[in-house]
Amino acid sequence: MVTVSPTVLSTAAGQILDASAALAVAWQSQRAALATLSTAAAGRAAGDLPSGTGLVTDHETCAEAASAAAEALTGALEYVSDAVYTCAFTYTTTDEDTAERFRVR
């Protein structure tokens, strides 16, 4: 027999949601640094070599991809957290309904 604790599920869901929020905050705080690097590289930081333009373009492409990945991961974590909360609620409701049904009157 498998036993599921709604309290443990709710705790896990909260931890997942906290991880999602921490990821979002961390990404937002570092995103500005990447934008600053892009701005600096667009000037003369990449040098006058023909490959300098490619470096700037590649940096911007990587920064955009990292942003999309961080946002996707944050969204996935929020979705999973919601699903685990729903599962915990469903177990609790089912337990309460079953207890009421079998209560001796």
N, C-alpha and C positions, 0 to 999 in steps of 0.2 A: 504494500500500500504506500502510496506517495502522499506526503503531508506537505501542504503549502501554507505558509504563514503570510496572511495579508499585510501584517506589520512589516515583515522583512521585505516584502515586495514594495511596499510604499517607501520604505527607507531607500531601497535600491533605486527606485524611480526618482526620488529626490536627489540622490547622488549623481545619477545620469544627467538630470536637469542642471545641477550645479556644474558638472563638467562642461556641458554645452555653453553655459553662461561664461565660465572661465575661458574657454576657447575663444568665444566671441570678443571678450574684453582684451585678451592677449593679442588677438589678431588685429583688432582696431588700433591698439596702441603701437603696433609695429608697422601697420600699413602706412602710416604717415612717414616713417623712416624710409620705406621703399619708394614712396612718391618723391621724397626729397632727393634720394639717389637718382631717380629718373630725371628730375629737373636739373640736377648738377651734371649728370652725364650728357644731357641734351646740350649743355654749354660746351665747355672745352675739356671737361673731365675725361672724356673718352679719347681725347687727342685729335690730331688732324689726319690720322691715318684713314684710308678708305674703310677699314674694318671697324672704325669707331662708330659709324652710323649703325652698322649691324649689331654691335655690342649694345647700344642704347635700345634698339628695337627688340633684341632678344631679352634684355632686362625687363622691358615693359611687358612683353608677352609672358614671361615667367611670373611677374608680379600679378598680372591679371589672372593667370591660371591658379596661382596660389590663393588668390582672393576667392575665386570660384570654388576651389576645393574646401577652403575653410568654411565658407557659407553653406556648402552642401553637407559637410560633416556636422556643422551646428544644427542644421535642419533635421538631419537624420537622427541625431541624439535627442532632439526635442520630440520627434515622432516616437522614438522608442520609449522615452520617458512617459509620454502620454499613454502608450499601449500598456506599459507595465502598471501605471496607475489604474487604468481601466480593468486590467486583470485582477488587481488587488481588490478593487471595488466589487467586481463580479463574484469573486470568492467570498467576500464578506456577506454580500447580499444572499448568495446561495446558502451559506452556512446559517444565516439568520432565518431564512425562509424554511429551510429543512428542520431546524430546531423547533420552529413554531408548529410545523406540520406534525411532528412527532411528540409534541409536548402532551404530557398526560393531563387530562382535564378532569 
